[in-house]
């Protein structure tokens, strides 16, 4: 089936070429980082995680959001999602792959990554994260590929794939819950030390991931003529809206608990992110942009008239993705390190090398998604014809 | 290729692998990787010993840096002269930084302006070892929270987990930052985490930690917290002491007389 990804028009190959170019740039940045060490990134003794771990956190959410189509289609038999479900599953595959690459890029000794399996440590959340992420990648790839293969042959999918698809649903929740537990169990990092972190991760994932899925189906429609259907997109938009509402509600509860209790350590992280602390305020404009973009997009998605207009739908989905990318992909990780355990403030500034590696990893993910979707769209079109 | 030949090759391959595996088990010298337990060279006595330190901050003067210099020299701790790449095992800091959750309102200025030593607390309930996905950092039988630099994957989870900022990462090749090399302790490689080890390499030789030995005011006392007859226990009973962030339940083994 993979041979279908080898036939495409000029634009398809130009796109592939562009992605390969970005991957090359990323690889060269990564080799510089391997050679000189992580000193070439903006990270340091005080802010010891940065862009890589932030991207990882955001992308786990994108991966988990595949359930927003898998649940209605497979569990509730909503036929309207028939064409979207494969897009969602392949997006999960690409996102999970990117998650793993970001983890590798962040490691000081990626050559020793197998130590995680050689010395399994169930007390460490990273161990569980490696387990669930690898499992999720396999589950989605196997189930989507098998169903697509059966479709190509015009036969019903084999019976054994059904349980795997059902398993993907709790598994999706598990990947983002475990990712939240990476943060939420650390003493002395008060921005993260909150029971609401896992639910908030899930809510923001279902908002941003679903919005991204809507955008991908629109891009597919424009570039290949394969239309997942407006009805499916509208239903997804409603799901993204409610998930977004839940996310912003939980951000509000974080503010209440921190500021009403007036416990300094609980306030510091939020103060730094949204208002600045001791004159240091690099992230303040970003966080407010995230908040206003998110709330604005939410309002558009909630409004039936606006979200049915194609331009508003695109704007709102892009706004939601950007908002949560900033909130989760920048603010949450950096905010946990400011102030540091000795209440000193060190700000983080991203470097070109770091951006290069990040660009490369995104290009790998988008390349994989492009190839998988190319296969899916070709098969679906052949069936229609 | 016919079926018989294929299955013969398959079985022969499996047999060969099994042979190598069992040979490695039967003759330990043959195995490709050997496990040594330097941390357990002494007879392990679980719960019998817990190394701890007491710092009499009243004796510590602002200008003296003997302990920091001795430690960082002994352990080949690099110095790059910038905060971002900084590696440190022990350092002097302010009252409000070392004890951010302790009350500093209306304290005597003499107390808040005094320097305070910060180092790994060798917690009895260490959050860092819990977060480590490879057991590269672990709690020894004698209470020391130790590091295996050869197993560390450099994920820096322990740094995020430590509520005392006691851990440093080798953002770059540490050997470039060592001016005067010591032969007492190996240098580390780029990409791994390190921190104070309570001088476990000196303890096995019957020596005190370098910082304790070198302090001109004898402000540092090192000893077994589980031995009621030890000097450190007597001092802990005779003086009012503080631990850093005791509310987090990490049970630090480093105590301070204020």
Interface residues (C-beta under 8 A of the other chain):
Chain A: X36 X37 X38 X39 X43 X44 X45 X46 X48 X49 X103 X106 X107 X108 X109 X110 X112 X113 X115 X116 X118 X119 X121 X123 X124 X125 X126 X127 X130 X182 X183 X186 X187 X188 X189 X265 X336 X337 X340 X341 X342 X343 X344 X346
Chain B: X83 X84 X85 X86 X87 X93 X96 X97 X98 X100 X101 X118 X127 X130 X131 X132 X133 X134 X135 X136 X151 X152 X153 X154 X155 X156 X157 X159 X160 X161 X162 X163 X164 X165 X168 X169 X170 X171 X172 X173 X190 X191 X192 X193 X245 X248 X249 X250
